[in-house]
Amino acid sequence: MSIDFSPERWKKIKSDARAWWAGELDRPLIQVSVSGMPPDRPEPALPGQGFTAFYDDSVPAEAIVDRWDYEFCSK
């Protein structure tokens, strides 16, 4: 699945983020997550938690990576 961002758009995002951290941007930055496009594979059994810190230490790293991969592919 391709991401709908050109190298020029990523440059603009990086430039805006640097300016914001330097206090030089005259507007806020927001993070948006959009999903809905189903990946071309079955959903993992591990439920999505948003952050790895939410998973118990008994959860294998491979299962977390598999869940994140699924989430990234569904964007």
GROMACS elastic network, one bead per residue, 0.5 to 0.9 nm:
[ bonds ]
;  ai    aj funct       b0    kb
    1    39     6  0.83505   500
    1    73     6  0.68468   500
    1    74     6  0.88962   500
    2     5     6  0.86703   500
    3     6     6  0.83471   500
    3    75     6  0.84742   500
    5     8     6  0.79659   500
    5     9     6  0.59023   500
    5    10     6  0.66655   500
    6     9     6  0.52418   500
    6    10     6  0.65014   500
    6    11     6  0.87847   500
    7    10     6  0.51478   500
    7    11     6  0.62602   500
    7    12     6  0.88056   500
    8    11     6  0.50657   500
    8    12     6  0.64253   500
    8    13     6  0.88148   500
    9    12     6  0.51012   500
    9    13     6  0.63216   500
    9    14     6  0.87223   500
   10    14     6  0.61436   500
   10    15     6  0.84848   500
   11    14     6  0.51381   500
   11    15     6  0.60410   500
   11    16     6  0.85393   500
   12    15     6  0.50326   500
   12    16     6  0.60464   500
   12    17     6  0.85297   500
   13    16     6  0.51465   500
   13    17     6  0.61264   500
   13    18     6  0.86341   500
   14    17     6  0.51141   500
   14    18     6  0.61642   500
   14    19     6  0.85738   500
   15    18     6  0.52268   500
   15    19     6  0.61897   500
   15    20     6  0.85998   500
   16    19     6  0.50916   500
   16    20     6  0.60712   500
   16    21     6  0.86832   500
   16    24     6  0.89801   500
   16    25     6  0.69788   500
   16    29     6  0.81019   500
   17    20     6  0.50299   500
   17    21     6  0.62247   500
   17    22     6  0.85574   500
   17    25     6  0.83813   500
   17    29     6  0.74966   500
   18    21     6  0.52485   500
   18    22     6  0.61843   500
   18    23     6  0.86701   500
   18    24     6  0.84778   500
   18    25     6  0.86653   500
   19    22     6  0.50296   500
   19    23     6  0.61881   500
   19    25     6  0.52186   500
   20    23     6  0.50520   500
   20    24     6  0.56642   500
   20    26     6  0.79553   500
   20    27     6  0.80297   500
   20    28     6  0.75713   500
   20    29     6  0.74691   500
   21    24     6  0.75325   500
   21    25     6  0.81707   500
   22    25     6  0.77944   500
   23    26     6  0.81194   500
   25    28     6  0.74917   500
   25    29     6  0.89032   500
   33    75     6  0.77420   500
   34    74     6  0.87507   500
   34    75     6  0.57997   500
   35    38     6  0.83603   500
   35    71     6  0.81881   500
   35    72     6  0.86742   500
   35    73     6  0.89433   500
   35    74     6  0.57318   500
   36    74     6  0.61182   500
   36    75     6  0.62258   500
   37    73     6  0.78920   500
   37    75     6  0.57909   500
   38    41     6  0.82431   500
   38    73     6  0.75795   500
   38    74     6  0.50798   500
   38    75     6  0.79523   500
   39    42     6  0.76551   500
   39    43     6  0.82907   500
   39    70     6  0.67819   500
   39    71     6  0.83694   500
   39    72     6  0.88391   500
   39    73     6  0.54392   500
   39    74     6  0.51091   500
   39    75     6  0.84712   500
   40    73     6  0.83206   500
   40    74     6  0.88406   500
   41    44     6  0.89492   500
   41    70     6  0.80439   500
   42    70     6  0.85277   500
   43    46     6  0.85447   500
   43    67     6  0.78792   500
   43    70     6  0.68158   500
   44    47     6  0.74129   500
   44    48     6  0.89849   500
   44    63     6  0.79986   500
   44    66     6  0.69772   500
   44    67     6  0.59542   500
   44    70     6  0.74151   500
   45    63     6  0.86296   500
   45    67     6  0.82589   500
   46    49     6  0.89694   500
   46    59     6  0.88494   500
   46    63     6  0.68221   500
   46    64     6  0.74632   500
   46    66     6  0.86209   500
   46    67     6  0.65260   500
   47    67     6  0.74732   500
   48    51     6  0.83918   500
   48    64     6  0.86055   500
   48    67     6  0.65326   500
   48    68     6  0.77554   500
   48    71     6  0.78927   500
   49    52     6  0.72245   500
   49    53     6  0.87143   500
   49    54     6  0.62479   500
   49    55     6  0.73998   500
   50    53     6  0.87557   500
   50    54     6  0.77150   500
   50    68     6  0.84495   500
   51    54     6  0.57730   500
   51    55     6  0.77910   500
   52    55     6  0.55791   500
   52    56     6  0.87568   500
   52    61     6  0.89758   500
   52    64     6  0.70321   500
   53    56     6  0.77649   500
   55    58     6  0.80480   500
   55    59     6  0.64934   500
   55    64     6  0.81311   500
   56    59     6  0.57183   500
   57    60     6  0.75995   500
   57    61     6  0.89734   500
   59    62     6  0.84342   500
   59    63     6  0.68730   500
   59    64     6  0.73649   500
   60    63     6  0.54044   500
   60    64     6  0.67548   500
   60    65     6  0.89141   500
   61    64     6  0.51019   500
   61    65     6  0.61666   500
   61    66     6  0.85214   500
   62    65     6  0.50699   500
   62    66     6  0.60248   500
   62    67     6  0.86001   500
   63    66     6  0.50053   500
   63    67     6  0.62110   500
   63    68     6  0.86406   500
   64    67     6  0.50940   500
   64    68     6  0.61717   500
   64    69     6  0.85113   500
   65    68     6  0.50316   500
   65    69     6  0.59658   500
   65    70     6  0.84978   500
   66    69     6  0.50756   500
   66    70     6  0.62212   500
   66    71     6  0.86826   500
   67    70     6  0.50977   500
   67    71     6  0.62295   500
   67    72     6  0.86763   500
   68    72     6  0.60473   500
   68    73     6  0.84590   500
   69    72     6  0.51339   500
   69    73     6  0.61028   500
   69    74     6  0.86515   500
   70    73     6  0.51471   500
   70    74     6  0.63101   500
   71    74     6  0.52021   500
   71    75     6  0.68954   500
   72    75     6  0.56903   500
